[in-house]
Amino acid sequence: MPRGDKSSYTDKQKRRVAHIQEGYEKREGVPRKEAERRAWATENKLSGGGKKSGSGRRSHKPS
C-alpha cells in the first residue's frame, strides 16, 4: 500500500476527517491541502490509524 492511501480507513473515520478539515478551513483559514493534511494527522492521533482488527489487539502486560 503506497503512502497516502486512505483505503484502510473506515467510512466513519473518513467522515470525521472531512468534518475536521472543514473546521480547519473555516475557523483558521488554512488552505485546503494543508487542512486535509492536518485533518488526517488529527484522525491518526485520535484513532491510531486505519482499520484495526479486534482480535489480538489487546495489550498484554507481563505478570
mmCIF file as Biopython writes it, N, C-alpha, C and O atoms, coordinates in Angstrom:
data_model
#
loop_
_atom_site.group_PDB
_atom_site.id
_atom_site.type_symbol
_atom_site.label_atom_id
_atom_site.label_alt_id
_atom_site.label_comp_id
_atom_site.label_asym_id
_atom_site.label_entity_id
_atom_site.label_seq_id
_atom_site.pdbx_PDB_ins_code
_atom_site.Cartn_x
_atom_site.Cartn_y
_atom_site.Cartn_z
_atom_site.occupancy
_atom_site.B_iso_or_equiv
_atom_site.auth_seq_id
_atom_site.auth_asym_id
_atom_site.pdbx_PDB_model_num
ATOM 1   N N  . MET A ? 1  ? 0.843   -1.177  0.000  1.0 0.0 1  A 1 
ATOM 2   C CA . MET A ? 1  ? 0.000   0.000   0.000  1.0 0.0 1  A 1 
ATOM 3   C C  . MET A ? 1  ? 0.896   1.251   0.000  1.0 0.0 1  A 1 
ATOM 4   O O  . MET A ? 1  ? 1.720   1.406   0.901  1.0 0.0 1  A 1 
ATOM 5   N N  . PRO A ? 2  ? 0.753   2.138   -0.982 1.0 0.0 2  A 1 
ATOM 6   C CA . PRO A ? 2  ? 1.580   3.324   -1.039 1.0 0.0 2  A 1 
ATOM 7   C C  . PRO A ? 2  ? 1.219   4.320   0.057  1.0 0.0 2  A 1 
ATOM 8   O O  . PRO A ? 2  ? 0.104   4.313   0.579  1.0 0.0 2  A 1 
ATOM 9   N N  . ARG A ? 3  ? 2.159   5.155   0.390  1.0 0.0 3  A 1 
ATOM 10  C CA . ARG A ? 3  ? 1.886   6.179   1.393  1.0 0.0 3  A 1 
ATOM 11  C C  . ARG A ? 3  ? 0.774   7.085   0.898  1.0 0.0 3  A 1 
ATOM 12  O O  . ARG A ? 3  ? 0.713   7.403   -0.290 1.0 0.0 3  A 1 
ATOM 13  N N  . GLY A ? 4  ? -0.100  7.501   1.792  1.0 0.0 4  A 1 
ATOM 14  C CA . GLY A ? 4  ? -1.200  8.371   1.426  1.0 0.0 4  A 1 
ATOM 15  C C  . GLY A ? 4  ? -2.452  7.629   1.001  1.0 0.0 4  A 1 
ATOM 16  O O  . GLY A ? 4  ? -3.479  8.257   0.742  1.0 0.0 4  A 1 
ATOM 17  N N  . ASP A ? 5  ? -2.392  6.306   0.922  1.0 0.0 5  A 1 
ATOM 18  C CA . ASP A ? 5  ? -3.552  5.508   0.535  1.0 0.0 5  A 1 
ATOM 19  C C  . ASP A ? 5  ? -4.536  5.475   1.698  1.0 0.0 5  A 1 
ATOM 20  O O  . ASP A ? 5  ? -4.183  5.050   2.798  1.0 0.0 5  A 1 
ATOM 21  N N  . LYS A ? 6  ? -5.755  5.916   1.464  1.0 0.0 6  A 1 
ATOM 22  C CA . LYS A ? 6  ? -6.750  6.028   2.536  1.0 0.0 6  A 1 
ATOM 23  C C  . LYS A ? 6  ? -7.737  4.864   2.543  1.0 0.0 6  A 1 
ATOM 24  O O  . LYS A ? 6  ? -8.750  4.920   3.240  1.0 0.0 6  A 1 
ATOM 25  N N  . SER A ? 7  ? -7.450  3.795   1.767  1.0 0.0 7  A 1 
ATOM 26  C CA . SER A ? 7  ? -8.404  2.695   1.658  1.0 0.0 7  A 1 
ATOM 27  C C  . SER A ? 7  ? -8.517  1.882   2.942  1.0 0.0 7  A 1 
ATOM 28  O O  . SER A ? 7  ? -9.494  1.155   3.126  1.0 0.0 7  A 1 
ATOM 29  N N  . SER A ? 8  ? -7.533  1.993   3.830  1.0 0.0 8  A 1 
ATOM 30  C CA . SER A ? 8  ? -7.585  1.197   5.056  1.0 0.0 8  A 1 
ATOM 31  C C  . SER A ? 8  ? -8.350  1.896   6.182  1.0 0.0 8  A 1 
ATOM 32  O O  . SER A ? 8  ? -8.352  1.418   7.316  1.0 0.0 8  A 1 
ATOM 33  N N  . TYR A ? 9  ? -8.993  3.013   5.879  1.0 0.0 9  A 1 
ATOM 34  C CA . TYR A ? 9  ? -9.772  3.732   6.877  1.0 0.0 9  A 1 
ATOM 35  C C  . TYR A ? 9  ? -11.248 3.397   6.741  1.0 0.0 9  A 1 
ATOM 36  O O  . TYR A ? 9  ? -11.733 3.111   5.646  1.0 0.0 9  A 1 
ATOM 37  N N  . THR A ? 10 ? -11.960 3.434   7.868  1.0 0.0 10 A 1 
ATOM 38  C CA . THR A ? 10 ? -13.395 3.159   7.832  1.0 0.0 10 A 1 
ATOM 39  C C  . THR A ? 10 ? -14.134 4.378   7.300  1.0 0.0 10 A 1 
ATOM 40  O O  . THR A ? 10 ? -13.581 5.477   7.243  1.0 0.0 10 A 1 
ATOM 41  N N  . ASP A ? 11 ? -15.385 4.174   6.913  1.0 0.0 11 A 1 
ATOM 42  C CA . ASP A ? 11 ? -16.207 5.291   6.446  1.0 0.0 11 A 1 
ATOM 43  C C  . ASP A ? 11 ? -16.372 6.330   7.543  1.0 0.0 11 A 1 
ATOM 44  O O  . ASP A ? 11 ? -16.374 7.532   7.277  1.0 0.0 11 A 1 
ATOM 45  N N  . LYS A ? 12 ? -16.508 5.864   8.771  1.0 0.0 12 A 1 
ATOM 46  C CA . LYS A ? 12 ? -16.664 6.783   9.899  1.0 0.0 12 A 1 
ATOM 47  C C  . LYS A ? 12 ? -15.421 7.665   10.049 1.0 0.0 12 A 1 
ATOM 48  O O  . LYS A ? 12 ? -15.534 8.868   10.288 1.0 0.0 12 A 1 
ATOM 49  N N  . GLN A ? 13 ? -14.242 7.066   9.909  1.0 0.0 13 A 1 
ATOM 50  C CA . GLN A ? 13 ? -13.011 7.837   10.018 1.0 0.0 13 A 1 
ATOM 51  C C  . GLN A ? 13 ? -12.912 8.859   8.882  1.0 0.0 13 A 1 
ATOM 52  O O  . GLN A ? 13 ? -12.472 9.988   9.101  1.0 0.0 13 A 1 
ATOM 53  N N  . LYS A ? 14 ? -13.315 8.473   7.685  1.0 0.0 14 A 1 
ATOM 54  C CA . LYS A ? 14 ? -13.271 9.391   6.543  1.0 0.0 14 A 1 
ATOM 55  C C  . LYS A ? 14 ? -14.235 10.558  6.736  1.0 0.0 14 A 1 
ATOM 56  O O  . LYS A ? 14 ? -13.910 11.696  6.398  1.0 0.0 14 A 1 
ATOM 57  N N  . ARG A ? 15 ? -15.425 10.274  7.281  1.0 0.0 15 A 1 
ATOM 58  C CA . ARG A ? 15 ? -16.387 11.347  7.562  1.0 0.0 15 A 1 
ATOM 59  C C  . ARG A ? 15 ? -15.835 12.304  8.613  1.0 0.0 15 A 1 
ATOM 60  O O  . ARG A ? 15 ? -15.977 13.522  8.502  1.0 0.0 15 A 1 
ATOM 61  N N  . ARG A ? 16 ? -15.200 11.724  9.640  1.0 0.0 16 A 1 
ATOM 62  C CA . ARG A ? 16 ? -14.647 12.549  10.708 1.0 0.0 16 A 1 
ATOM 63  C C  . ARG A ? 16 ? -13.536 13.455  10.158 1.0 0.0 16 A 1 
ATOM 64  O O  . ARG A ? 16 ? -13.434 14.617  10.554 1.0 0.0 16 A 1 
ATOM 65  N N  . VAL A ? 17 ? -12.705 12.929  9.250  1.0 0.0 17 A 1 
ATOM 66  C CA . VAL A ? 17 ? -11.636 13.722  8.640  1.0 0.0 17 A 1 
ATOM 67  C C  . VAL A ? 17 ? -12.236 14.883  7.847  1.0 0.0 17 A 1 
ATOM 68  O O  . VAL A ? 17 ? -11.739 16.007  7.917  1.0 0.0 17 A 1 
ATOM 69  N N  . ALA A ? 18 ? -13.298 14.612  7.096  1.0 0.0 18 A 1 
ATOM 70  C CA . ALA A ? 18 ? -13.937 15.671  6.314  1.0 0.0 18 A 1 
ATOM 71  C C  . ALA A ? 18 ? -14.444 16.778  7.230  1.0 0.0 18 A 1 
ATOM 72  O O  . ALA A ? 18 ? -14.329 17.959  6.902  1.0 0.0 18 A 1 
ATOM 73  N N  . HIS A ? 19 ? -14.999 16.403  8.365  1.0 0.0 19 A 1 
ATOM 74  C CA . HIS A ? 19 ? -15.527 17.384  9.313  1.0 0.0 19 A 1 
ATOM 75  C C  . HIS A ? 19 ? -14.384 18.194  9.942  1.0 0.0 19 A 1 
ATOM 76  O O  . HIS A ? 19 ? -14.488 19.412  10.081 1.0 0.0 19 A 1 
ATOM 77  N N  . ILE A ? 20 ? -13.317 17.526  10.313 1.0 0.0 20 A 1 
ATOM 78  C CA . ILE A ? 20 ? -12.157 18.202  10.897 1.0 0.0 20 A 1 
ATOM 79  C C  . ILE A ? 20 ? -11.543 19.159  9.876  1.0 0.0 20 A 1 
ATOM 80  O O  . ILE A ? 20 ? -11.191 20.293  10.202 1.0 0.0 20 A 1 
ATOM 81  N N  . GLN A ? 21 ? -11.423 18.685  8.639  1.0 0.0 21 A 1 
ATOM 82  C CA . GLN A ? 21 ? -10.849 19.508  7.571  1.0 0.0 21 A 1 
ATOM 83  C C  . GLN A ? 21 ? -11.674 20.772  7.356  1.0 0.0 21 A 1 
ATOM 84  O O  . GLN A ? 21 ? -11.125 21.863  7.207  1.0 0.0 21 A 1 
ATOM 85  N N  . GLU A ? 22 ? -12.979 20.618  7.343  1.0 0.0 22 A 1 
ATOM 86  C CA . GLU A ? 22 ? -13.877 21.762  7.171  1.0 0.0 22 A 1 
ATOM 87  C C  . GLU A ? 22 ? -13.651 22.791  8.277  1.0 0.0 22 A 1 
ATOM 88  O O  . GLU A ? 22 ? -13.641 23.996  8.027  1.0 0.0 22 A 1 
ATOM 89  N N  . GLY A ? 23 ? -13.470 22.302  9.497  1.0 0.0 23 A 1 
ATOM 90  C CA . GLY A ? 23 ? -13.226 23.199  10.620 1.0 0.0 23 A 1 
ATOM 91  C C  . GLY A ? 23 ? -11.930 23.974  10.464 1.0 0.0 23 A 1 
ATOM 92  O O  . GLY A ? 23 ? -11.894 25.174  10.733 1.0 0.0 23 A 1 
ATOM 93  N N  . TYR A ? 24 ? -10.864 23.307  10.034 1.0 0.0 24 A 1 
ATOM 94  C CA . TYR A ? 24 ? -9.595  23.995  9.820  1.0 0.0 24 A 1 
ATOM 95  C C  . TYR A ? 24 ? -9.745  25.081  8.756  1.0 0.0 24 A 1 
ATOM 96  O O  . TYR A ? 24 ? -9.211  26.180  8.909  1.0 0.0 24 A 1 
ATOM 97  N N  . GLU A ? 25 ? -10.469 24.778  7.681  1.0 0.0 25 A 1 
ATOM 98  C CA . GLU A ? 25 ? -10.633 25.738  6.592  1.0 0.0 25 A 1 
ATOM 99  C C  . GLU A ? 25 ? -11.453 26.943  7.038  1.0 0.0 25 A 1 
ATOM 100 O O  . GLU A ? 25 ? -11.101 28.082  6.734  1.0 0.0 25 A 1 
ATOM 101 N N  . LYS A ? 26 ? -12.554 26.693  7.763  1.0 0.0 26 A 1 
ATOM 102 C CA . LYS A ? 26 ? -13.451 27.778  8.171  1.0 0.0 26 A 1 
ATOM 103 C C  . LYS A ? 26 ? -12.870 28.622  9.306  1.0 0.0 26 A 1 
ATOM 104 O O  . LYS A ? 26 ? -12.781 29.845  9.199  1.0 0.0 26 A 1 
ATOM 105 N N  . ARG A ? 27 ? -12.476 27.956  10.390 1.0 0.0 27 A 1 
ATOM 106 C CA . ARG A ? 27 ? -12.057 28.694  11.580 1.0 0.0 27 A 1 
ATOM 107 C C  . ARG A ? 27 ? -10.691 29.332  11.436 1.0 0.0 27 A 1 
ATOM 108 O O  . ARG A ? 27 ? -10.489 30.469  11.862 1.0 0.0 27 A 1 
ATOM 109 N N  . GLU A ? 28 ? -9.755  28.618  10.843 1.0 0.0 28 A 1 
ATOM 110 C CA . GLU A ? 28 ? -8.377  29.081  10.827 1.0 0.0 28 A 1 
ATOM 111 C C  . GLU A ? 28 ? -7.922  29.622  9.472  1.0 0.0 28 A 1 
ATOM 112 O O  . GLU A ? 28 ? -6.817  30.151  9.354  1.0 0.0 28 A 1 
ATOM 113 N N  . GLY A ? 29 ? -8.761  29.491  8.459  1.0 0.0 29 A 1 
ATOM 114 C CA . GLY A ? 29 ? -8.399  29.990  7.139  1.0 0.0 29 A 1 
ATOM 115 C C  . GLY A ? 29 ? -7.215  29.258  6.509  1.0 0.0 29 A 1 
ATOM 116 O O  . GLY A ? 29 ? -6.459  29.835  5.727  1.0 0.0 29 A 1 
ATOM 117 N N  . VAL A ? 30 ? -7.069  27.999  6.855  1.0 0.0 30 A 1 
ATOM 118 C CA . VAL A ? 30 ? -5.966  27.187  6.335  1.0 0.0 30 A 1 
ATOM 119 C C  . VAL A ? 30 ? -6.309  26.751  4.905  1.0 0.0 30 A 1 
ATOM 120 O O  . VAL A ? 30 ? -7.458  26.406  4.629  1.0 0.0 30 A 1 
ATOM 121 N N  . PRO A ? 31 ? -5.326  26.763  3.992  1.0 0.0 31 A 1 
ATOM 122 C CA . PRO A ? 31 ? -5.587  26.289  2.621  1.0 0.0 31 A 1 
ATOM 123 C C  . PRO A ? 31 ? -6.075  24.833  2.622  1.0 0.0 31 A 1 
ATOM 124 O O  . PRO A ? 31 ? -5.760  24.068  3.533  1.0 0.0 31 A 1 
ATOM 125 N N  . ARG A ? 32 ? -6.847  24.462  1.593  1.0 0.0 32 A 1 
ATOM 126 C CA . ARG A ? 32 ? -7.497  23.154  1.526  1.0 0.0 32 A 1 
ATOM 127 C C  . ARG A ? 32 ? -6.514  21.991  1.692  1.0 0.0 32 A 1 
ATOM 128 O O  . ARG A ? 32 ? -6.776  21.069  2.465  1.0 0.0 32 A 1 
ATOM 129 N N  . LYS A ? 33 ? -5.406  22.027  0.987  1.0 0.0 33 A 1 
ATOM 130 C CA . LYS A ? 33 ? -4.439  20.919  1.031  1.0 0.0 33 A 1 
ATOM 131 C C  . LYS A ? 33 ? -3.826  20.785  2.433  1.0 0.0 33 A 1 
ATOM 132 O O  . LYS A ? 33 ? -3.674  19.675  2.943  1.0 0.0 33 A 1 
ATOM 133 N N  . GLU A ? 34 ? -3.482  21.901  3.039  1.0 0.0 34 A 1 
ATOM 134 C CA . GLU A ? 34 ? -2.917  21.880  4.389  1.0 0.0 34 A 1 
ATOM 135 C C  . GLU A ? 34 ? -3.956  21.434  5.406  1.0 0.0 34 A 1 
ATOM 136 O O  . GLU A ? 34 ? -3.637  20.704  6.345  1.0 0.0 34 A 1 
ATOM 137 N N  . ALA A ? 35 ? -5.207  21.872  5.222  1.0 0.0 35 A 1 
ATOM 138 C CA . ALA A ? 35 ? -6.286  21.460  6.123  1.0 0.0 35 A 1 
ATOM 139 C C  . ALA A ? 35 ? -6.502  19.956  6.037  1.0 0.0 35 A 1 
ATOM 140 O O  . ALA A ? 35 ? -6.746  19.306  7.054  1.0 0.0 35 A 1 
ATOM 141 N N  . GLU A ? 36 ? -6.416  19.396  4.830  1.0 0.0 36 A 1 
ATOM 142 C CA . GLU A ? 36 ? -6.577  17.945  4.661  1.0 0.0 36 A 1 
ATOM 143 C C  . GLU A ? 36 ? -5.449  17.189  5.368  1.0 0.0 36 A 1 
ATOM 144 O O  . GLU A ? 36 ? -5.695  16.187  6.040  1.0 0.0 36 A 1 
ATOM 145 N N  . ARG A ? 37 ? -4.213  17.672  5.212  1.0 0.0 37 A 1 
ATOM 146 C CA . ARG A ? 37 ? -3.070  17.037  5.858  1.0 0.0 37 A 1 
ATOM 147 C C  . ARG A ? 37 ? -3.222  17.056  7.377  1.0 0.0 37 A 1 
ATOM 148 O O  . ARG A ? 37 ? -2.986  16.051  8.048  1.0 0.0 37 A 1 
ATOM 149 N N  . ARG A ? 38 ? -3.616  18.205  7.907  1.0 0.0 38 A 1 
ATOM 150 C CA . ARG A ? 38 ? -3.810  18.326  9.357  1.0 0.0 38 A 1 
ATOM 151 C C  . ARG A ? 38 ? -4.945  17.437  9.849  1.0 0.0 38 A 1 
ATOM 152 O O  . ARG A ? 38 ? -4.850  16.837  10.919 1.0 0.0 38 A 1 
ATOM 153 N N  . ALA A ? 39 ? -6.018  17.355  9.066  1.0 0.0 39 A 1 
ATOM 154 C CA . ALA A ? 39 ? -7.172  16.550  9.463  1.0 0.0 39 A 1 
ATOM 155 C C  . ALA A ? 39 ? -6.800  15.071  9.553  1.0 0.0 39 A 1 
ATOM 156 O O  . ALA A ? 39 ? -7.206  14.392  10.497 1.0 0.0 39 A 1 
ATOM 157 N N  . TRP A ? 40 ? -6.028  14.560  8.581  1.0 0.0 40 A 1 
ATOM 158 C CA . TRP A ? 40 ? -5.605  13.152  8.640  1.0 0.0 40 A 1 
ATOM 159 C C  . TRP A ? 40 ? -4.654  12.920  9.803  1.0 0.0 40 A 1 
ATOM 160 O O  . TRP A ? 40 ? -4.702  11.870  10.444 1.0 0.0 40 A 1 
ATOM 161 N N  . ALA A ? 41 ? -3.793  13.887  10.078 1.0 0.0 41 A 1 
ATOM 162 C CA . ALA A ? 41 ? -2.879  13.758  11.217 1.0 0.0 41 A 1 
ATOM 163 C C  . ALA A ? 41 ? -3.670  13.721  12.520 1.0 0.0 41 A 1 
ATOM 164 O O  . ALA A ? 41 ? -3.345  12.954  13.426 1.0 0.0 41 A 1 
ATOM 165 N N  . THR A ? 42 ? -4.697  14.541  12.614 1.0 0.0 42 A 1 
ATOM 166 C CA . THR A ? 42 ? -5.541  14.566  13.804 1.0 0.0 42 A 1 
ATOM 167 C C  . THR A ? 42 ? -6.278  13.248  13.967 1.0 0.0 42 A 1 
ATOM 168 O O  . THR A ? 42 ? -6.352  12.715  15.074 1.0 0.0 42 A 1 
ATOM 169 N N  . GLU A ? 43 ? -6.821  12.717  12.887 1.0 0.0 43 A 1 
ATOM 170 C CA . GLU A ? 43 ? -7.535  11.441  12.936 1.0 0.0 43 A 1 
ATOM 171 C C  . GLU A ? 43 ? -6.598  10.309  13.358 1.0 0.0 43 A 1 
ATOM 172 O O  . GLU A ? 43 ? -6.979  9.450   14.152 1.0 0.0 43 A 1 
ATOM 173 N N  . ASN A ? 44 ? -5.379  10.310  12.828 1.0 0.0 44 A 1 
ATOM 174 C CA . ASN A ? 44 ? -4.414  9.278   13.210 1.0 0.0 44 A 1 
ATOM 175 C C  . ASN A ? 44 ? -4.079  9.360   14.692 1.0 0.0 44 A 1 
ATOM 176 O O  . ASN A ? 44 ? -3.903  8.342   15.361 1.0 0.0 44 A 1 
ATOM 177 N N  . LYS A ? 45 ? -3.995  10.582  15.191 1.0 0.0 45 A 1 
ATOM 178 C CA . LYS A ? 45 ? -3.707  10.757  16.615 1.0 0.0 45 A 1 
ATOM 179 C C  . LYS A ? 45 ? -4.860  10.242  17.467 1.0 0.0 45 A 1 
ATOM 180 O O  . LYS A ? 45 ? -4.639  9.615   18.503 1.0 0.0 45 A 1 
ATOM 181 N N  . LEU A ? 46 ? -6.088  10.505  17.032 1.0 0.0 46 A 1 
ATOM 182 C CA . LEU A ? 46 ? -7.266  10.097  17.800 1.0 0.0 46 A 1 
ATOM 183 C C  . LEU A ? 46 ? -7.504  8.595   17.738 1.0 0.0 46 A 1 
ATOM 184 O O  . LEU A ? 46 ? -7.801  7.970   18.756 1.0 0.0 46 A 1 
ATOM 185 N N  . SER A ? 47 ? -7.376  8.016   16.556 1.0 0.0 47 A 1 
ATOM 186 C CA . SER A ? 47 ? -7.765  6.615   16.368 1.0 0.0 47 A 1 
ATOM 187 C C  . SER A ? 47 ? -6.591  5.654   16.250 1.0 0.0 47 A 1 
ATOM 188 O O  . SER A ? 47 ? -6.780  4.440   16.319 1.0 0.0 47 A 1 
ATOM 189 N N  . GLY A ? 48 ? -5.404  6.168   16.077 1.0 0.0 48 A 1 
ATOM 190 C CA . GLY A ? 48 ? -4.245  5.299   15.906 1.0 0.0 48 A 1 
ATOM 191 C C  . GLY A ? 48 ? -4.068  4.791   14.493 1.0 0.0 48 A 1 
ATOM 192 O O  . GLY A ? 48 ? -3.302  3.851   14.281 1.0 0.0 48 A 1 
ATOM 193 N N  . GLY A ? 49 ? -4.741  5.371   13.521 1.0 0.0 49 A 1 
ATOM 194 C CA . GLY A ? 49 ? -4.557  4.979   12.125 1.0 0.0 49 A 1 
ATOM 195 C C  . GLY A ? 49 ? -5.773  4.301   11.528 1.0 0.0 49 A 1 
ATOM 196 O O  . GLY A ? 49 ? -6.899  4.515   11.978 1.0 0.0 49 A 1 
ATOM 197 N N  . GLY A ? 50 ? -5.541  3.481   10.513 1.0 0.0 50 A 1 
ATOM 198 C CA . GLY A ? 50 ? -6.630  2.828   9.775  1.0 0.0 50 A 1 
ATOM 199 C C  . GLY A ? 50 ? -7.329  1.739   10.566 1.0 0.0 50 A 1 
ATOM 200 O O  . GLY A ? 50 ? -7.264  1.695   11.795 1.0 0.0 50 A 1 
ATOM 201 N N  . LYS A ? 51 ? -8.004  0.855   9.828  1.0 0.0 51 A 1 
ATOM 202 C CA . LYS A ? 51 ? -8.758  -0.238  10.459 1.0 0.0 51 A 1 
ATOM 203 C C  . LYS A ? 51 ? -7.841  -1.125  11.277 1.0 0.0 51 A 1 
ATOM 204 O O  . LYS A ? 51 ? -6.724  -1.443  10.870 1.0 0.0 51 A 1 
ATOM 205 N N  . LYS A ? 52 ? -8.331  -1.510  12.423 1.0 0.0 52 A 1 
ATOM 206 C CA . LYS A ? 52 ? -7.587  -2.431  13.271 1.0 0.0 52 A 1 
ATOM 207 C C  . LYS A ? 52 ? -8.500  -3.612  13.569 1.0 0.0 52 A 1 
ATOM 208 O O  . LYS A ? 52 ? -9.666  -3.425  13.918 1.0 0.0 52 A 1 
ATOM 209 N N  . SER A ? 53 ? -7.981  -4.815  13.433 1.0 0.0 53 A 1 
ATOM 210 C CA . SER A ? 53 ? -8.797  -5.974  13.759 1.0 0.0 53 A 1 
ATOM 211 C C  . SER A ? 53 ? -8.961  -6.038  15.269 1.0 0.0 53 A 1 
ATOM 212 O O  . SER A ? 53 ? -8.058  -5.646  16.008 1.0 0.0 53 A 1 
ATOM 213 N N  . GLY A ? 54 ? -10.085 -6.521  15.724 1.0 0.0 54 A 1 
ATOM 214 C CA . GLY A ? 54 ? -10.363 -6.577  17.152 1.0 0.0 54 A 1 
ATOM 215 C C  . GLY A ? 54 ? -9.622  -7.689  17.854 1.0 0.0 54 A 1 
ATOM 216 O O  . GLY A ? 54 ? -9.144  -7.497  18.972 1.0 0.0 54 A 1 
ATOM 217 N N  . SER A ? 55 ? -9.514  -8.837  17.234 1.0 0.0 55 A 1 
ATOM 218 C CA . SER A ? 55 ? -8.891  -9.998  17.867 1.0 0.0 55 A 1 
ATOM 219 C C  . SER A ? 55 ? -7.388  -9.827  17.925 1.0 0.0 55 A 1 
ATOM 220 O O  . SER A ? 55 ? -6.748  -9.521  16.919 1.0 0.0 55 A 1 
ATOM 221 N N  . GLY A ? 56 ? -6.837  -10.021 19.087 1.0 0.0 56 A 1 
ATOM 222 C CA . GLY A ? 56 ? -5.399  -9.953  19.247 1.0 0.0 56 A 1 
ATOM 223 C C  . GLY A ? 56 ? -4.856  -8.556  19.390 1.0 0.0 56 A 1 
ATOM 224 O O  . GLY A ? 56 ? -3.639  -8.372  19.367 1.0 0.0 56 A 1 
ATOM 225 N N  . ARG A ? 57 ? -5.710  -7.562  19.538 1.0 0.0 57 A 1 
ATOM 226 C CA . ARG A ? 57 ? -5.256  -6.182  19.633 1.0 0.0 57 A 1 
ATOM 227 C C  . ARG A ? 57 ? -5.014  -5.757  21.083 1.0 0.0 57 A 1 
ATOM 228 O O  . ARG A ? 57 ? -4.425  -4.705  21.335 1.0 0.0 57 A 1 
ATOM 229 N N  . ARG A ? 58 ? -5.462  -6.562  22.017 1.0 0.0 58 A 1 
ATOM 230 C CA . ARG A ? 58 ? -5.333  -6.205  23.426 1.0 0.0 58 A 1 
ATOM 231 C C  . ARG A ? 58 ? -3.872  -6.256  23.850 1.0 0.0 58 A 1 
ATOM 232 O O  . ARG A ? 58 ? -3.141  -7.174  23.478 1.0 0.0 58 A 1 
ATOM 233 N N  . SER A ? 59 ? -3.455  -5.269  24.626 1.0 0.0 59 A 1 
ATOM 234 C CA . SER A ? 59 ? -2.079  -5.297  25.114 1.0 0.0 59 A 1 
ATOM 235 C C  . SER A ? 59 ? -1.982  -6.236  26.297 1.0 0.0 59 A 1 
ATOM 236 O O  . SER A ? 59 ? -2.849  -6.233  27.171 1.0 0.0 59 A 1 
ATOM 237 N N  . HIS A ? 60 ? -0.961  -7.018  26.330 1.0 0.0 60 A 1 
ATOM 238 C CA . HIS A ? 60 ? -0.745  -7.967  27.418 1.0 0.0 60 A 1 
ATOM 239 C C  . HIS A ? 60 ? 0.433   -7.506  28.248 1.0 0.0 60 A 1 
ATOM 240 O O  . HIS A ? 60 ? 1.547   -7.349  27.747 1.0 0.0 60 A 1 
ATOM 241 N N  . LYS A ? 61 ? 0.172   -7.294  29.508 1.0 0.0 61 A 1 
ATOM 242 C CA . LYS A ? 61 ? 1.237   -6.894  30.413 1.0 0.0 61 A 1 
ATOM 243 C C  . LYS A ? 61 ? 1.848   -8.152  31.029 1.0 0.0 61 A 1 
ATOM 244 O O  . LYS A ? 61 ? 1.125   -9.050  31.461 1.0 0.0 61 A 1 
ATOM 245 N N  . PRO A ? 62 ? 3.164   -8.216  31.069 1.0 0.0 62 A 1 
ATOM 246 C CA . PRO A ? 62 ? 3.795   -9.396  31.687 1.0 0.0 62 A 1 
ATOM 247 C C  . PRO A ? 62 ? 3.477   -9.469  33.168 1.0 0.0 62 A 1 
ATOM 248 O O  . PRO A ? 62 ? 3.386   -8.440  33.838 1.0 0.0 62 A 1 
ATOM 249 N N  . SER A ? 63 ? 3.307   -10.682 33.683 1.0 0.0 63 A 1 
ATOM 250 C CA . SER A ? 63 ? 2.968   -10.871 35.094 1.0 0.0 63 A 1 
ATOM 251 C C  . SER A ? 63 ? 4.184   -10.720 35.972 1.0 0.0 63 A 1 
ATOM 252 O O  . SER A ? 63 ? 4.085   -10.847 37.192 1.0 0.0 63 A 1 
#
